Amino acid sequence: MDVSQPAVLSAADSLALRYGAAAPPAGPWNEHISLLLSHRSVRGYRQDALPAGTLETLIAAAQSAATSSNLQTWSVIVVSDPDKRAALAKVAANQKHIEQCPLFLVWVADLSRNQRLGAEEGLTLEVIPYQETFLVAAIDAALAAQNATVAAESLGLSCVYIGALRNNPPEVARIVGLPPGAFGVFGMCVGYASAVGATEVKPRLPQDVVIHYEVYDSTGESAHRKAYDGLLESFSARHGMAMDTWTKRVIHRMGKLAALSGRERMVAALNAMGFGLK
């Protein structure tokens, strides 16, 4: 099938979609930046198969991301088996698009490969158990996955990250057969957006909230937040979302420990999976 290419918008239009009235003035611009600003999470997919070689192209893009000290501490699991997909969807609070999309990936912070290297060389890699090393692996996986996302979107595909796989890391490890020292950081759906899955660009906080010059400065943050609440409330109303403002979303997601859905036990889970964090 023909691969549909994403629309290329002007700088002004792209910025207006992302920021509304708080959009900064347009600066240097090109098609790549337009693509980045057009990102949106998609949770509904057509059943169309992806063109041959799509996976390999996405992974080539992923492997071209930065990786700390060239340690390459990530892997990816392609999950096609319907039963495994159903089990992963159950872990992720029954997100049905995991079963629906033509390509589902589990991105893995993978220290096991380097552990095996050390064992084969008869060496103990002393930094493996430290939190810094785990953080490096998780960041490596995230950078790789984001490169793959941008590559997919450049081909007219859509994606959504599935962070809810972290609700039960040991169960995810069991389903996809991860060795000790490997952790499923998140999943990713990839495919062509369905009519119901297609969404508009979600507004982000004004740049004045996230940019700081020389020192951190939260002056004016409350006023900017209230303005952003109004912008997101309109977006939420168009999409039937209950948590309509950003303030409500943050409180809902961070106000009660129950919102972590089991992830508050992450350190214990990771240590049980062979990380032994220090």
C-alpha positions in Angstrom: 0.0 0.0 0.0 1.1 3.6 -0.5 2.6 5.2 2.6 0.8 8.4 3.4 3.1 11.3 4.2 2.3 13.6 7.1 1.2 17.1 6.2 3.8 19.8 6.4 2.5 22.9 8.1 4.0 26.4 8.3 5.9 27.4 11.4 3.1 29.7 12.5 0.4 27.0 12.1 2.6 24.4 13.8 3.3 26.6 16.8 -0.3 27.7 17.1 -1.5 24.1 17.2 1.0 23.3 20.0 0.7 26.4 22.1 -2.4 28.3 21.1 -2.3 32.0 21.8 0.9 31.5 23.8 2.8 30.4 20.7 6.3 31.9 20.5 7.4 33.7 17.3 8.5 31.5 14.5 12.3 31.0 14.2 14.4 28.9 11.8 12.1 26.2 10.4 12.1 23.1 8.2 10.0 20.0 7.4 11.7 18.0 10.2 10.7 20.5 12.9 7.2 20.6 11.5 7.0 16.9 11.9 8.2 17.0 15.5 5.6 19.6 16.4 2.8 17.5 14.8 3.3 14.6 17.2 0.2 13.3 18.9 -0.5 10.0 20.8 -2.8 7.6 18.9 -4.9 5.0 20.6 -6.8 3.5 17.7 -5.3 1.7 14.7 -6.3 0.2 11.4 -5.4 -3.5 10.8 -3.3 -2.7 7.7 0.0 -4.5 7.7 3.1 -2.3 7.6 5.3 -2.2 4.5 8.1 -4.8 4.4 11.2 -3.5 6.2 9.4 -1.0 8.4 10.6 -2.6 11.6 14.2 -2.7 10.5 14.0 0.9 9.4 12.6 2.0 12.8 15.3 0.1 14.6 18.0 1.6 12.5 16.7 5.0 13.5 16.6 3.9 17.1 20.2 2.6 17.0 21.2 6.0 15.6 20.2 7.8 18.8 22.8 8.8 21.4 23.8 6.1 23.8 26.0 6.8 26.9 29.6 5.8 26.3 28.4 3.6 23.4 27.3 1.1 26.0 24.0 0.4 24.0 22.2 -0.7 27.1 18.8 -1.3 25.5 16.9 -3.9 23.5 13.5 -4.2 22.0 11.0 -7.1 22.0 8.6 -7.4 19.0 5.4 -9.0 20.3 3.1 -10.5 17.7 1.5 -13.4 19.6 -2.1 -12.5 20.4 -2.1 -14.2 23.8 1.0 -12.3 24.8 -0.5 -9.1 23.6 -3.6 -9.8 25.6 -1.6 -10.5 28.7 0.4 -7.3 28.3 -2.8 -5.3 27.7 -4.1 -6.7 31.0 -1.0 -5.5 32.8 -1.5 -2.1 31.2 -5.1 -1.6 32.5 -6.7 -3.2 29.5 -5.5 -0.8 26.8 -7.0 -2.5 23.8 -4.8 -0.8 21.2 -2.0 -3.1 22.4 -3.9 -5.9 20.8 -5.1 -3.9 17.9 -2.0 -2.2 16.4 0.0 -4.1 13.7 3.3 -3.6 15.5 3.8 -3.7 19.3 7.2 -3.1 20.8 8.5 -3.5 24.4 11.5 -1.3 24.9 13.9 -2.8 27.4 16.6 -1.2 29.7 19.0 -4.1 29.2 22.0 -4.5 31.5 21.9 -8.3 31.0 23.9 -8.1 27.7 26.8 -6.3 29.4 26.5 -8.7 32.4 27.0 -11.6 30.0 29.9 -9.8 28.4 31.6 -9.5 31.8 31.0 -13.1 32.6 32.4 -14.3 29.2 35.5 -12.1 29.8 35.9 -13.4 33.4 35.3 -10.0 34.9 32.9 -8.4 37.4 31.5 -5.2 36.0 31.4 -3.3 39.3 29.1 -0.4 38.2 26.3 -2.7 37.1 24.3 -2.6 40.4 24.4 1.2 40.8 21.4 3.4 40.2 23.4 5.5 37.8 23.9 2.5 35.5 20.2 1.7 35.6 19.4 5.3 34.8 21.8 5.2 31.8 20.0 2.1 30.5 16.5 3.6 30.9 17.6 6.8 29.2 19.2 4.9 26.4 16.0 3.0 25.8 13.9 6.2 25.9 16.2 8.0 23.4 16.2 5.0 21.1 12.4 4.8 21.2 11.9 8.5 20.5 14.1 8.2 17.4 11.9 5.3 16.3 8.8 7.3 16.9 10.0 10.2 14.8 11.0 7.8 12.1 7.6 6.2 12.2 5.7 9.5 12.0 7.8 10.6 9.1 6.5 7.5 7.2 2.8 8.4 8.0 2.6 6.0 10.9 1.3 6.8 14.4 2.5 5.7 17.8 1.7 5.8 21.5 3.9 4.9 24.4 2.5 2.4 27.0 4.1 3.4 30.3 1.5 1.2 32.1 3.7 -1.8 31.4 5.6 -0.7 34.5 2.5 -1.6 36.6 3.9 -5.1 36.9 7.5 -5.4 35.7 8.0 -9.0 36.8 4.9 -10.1 34.9 6.0 -8.2 31.7 9.4 -10.0 32.1 7.7 -13.3 32.4 5.5 -12.7 29.3 8.3 -11.7 27.0 11.0 -13.9 28.6 13.4 -11.2 29.9 16.6 -12.4 31.6 17.7 -11.0 35.0 19.0 -7.5 34.5 16.5 -6.5 31.8 13.5 -4.3 32.5 10.5 -3.4 30.2 10.6 0.4 30.5 7.5 1.0 28.3 5.7 -0.4 25.3 4.9 1.2 22.0 2.0 0.8 19.6 2.9 1.5 15.9 0.5 1.6 13.0 -1.8 3.6 10.8 -4.3 5.7 12.8 -7.9 4.7 12.5 -10.7 7.3 12.1 -11.5 7.1 15.8 -7.8 7.0 16.7 -6.8 10.2 14.9 -6.5 13.1 17.3 -5.4 16.7 17.2 -2.2 18.1 18.6 -2.4 18.4 22.3 -1.4 21.8 23.7 1.7 22.0 25.9 2.7 24.4 28.7 3.9 27.8 27.5 7.6 28.0 26.9 7.9 30.7 29.6 7.1 28.0 32.1 9.8 25.5 31.0 12.6 27.9 29.9 14.9 29.4 32.6 17.8 31.7 32.0 20.9 31.3 34.2 18.9 30.3 37.3 15.6 28.5 37.9 12.8 31.2 38.1 9.2 30.3 38.7 8.0 33.9 38.6 4.7 34.1 36.8 4.2 30.3 36.8 0.7 30.5 38.4 -0.7 32.9 35.9 0.8 30.8 33.0 -0.7 27.6 34.5 -4.2 29.1 34.8 -4.0 30.3 31.1 -2.8 26.8 30.1 -5.7 25.2 32.1 -8.1 27.2 30.0 -6.4 26.0 26.8 -6.4 22.4 27.8 -9.9 22.6 29.1 -11.1 23.4 25.6 -9.1 20.6 24.1 -10.5 18.1 26.7 -14.0 19.2 26.0 -13.6 18.4 22.3 -12.3 14.9 23.2 -14.6 14.1 26.1 -11.9 13.9 28.7 -12.9 13.9 32.3 -9.7 15.5 33.7 -10.2 18.6 31.7 -7.5 21.0 33.0 -3.8 20.4 33.5 -4.1 21.2 37.2 -6.7 18.5 37.6 -4.7 16.0 35.7 -1.6 16.6 37.8 -3.5 16.2 41.0 -5.3 13.1 39.8 -2.0 11.5 38.7 0.2 12.6 41.5 -2.1 13.4 44.4 -2.6 9.8 45.7 -0.2 6.9 45.9 -2.9 4.7 44.4 -2.4 6.5 41.1 1.0 4.7 40.7 -1.0 1.4 40.1 1.7 -0.7 41.9 4.7 1.2 40.6 5.5 2.5 44.1 7.1 -1.0 44.6 9.4 -0.5 41.6 12.7 -0.7 43.5 11.8 -4.0 45.1 10.6 -5.3 41.7 13.8 -4.3 40.0 16.0 -5.9 42.7 13.9 -9.1 42.4 14.6 -9.0 38.7 18.4 -9.1 39.2 19.3 -5.4 39.3 20.4 -5.2 42.9 20.3 -1.4 42.9 22.6 0.5 45.2 
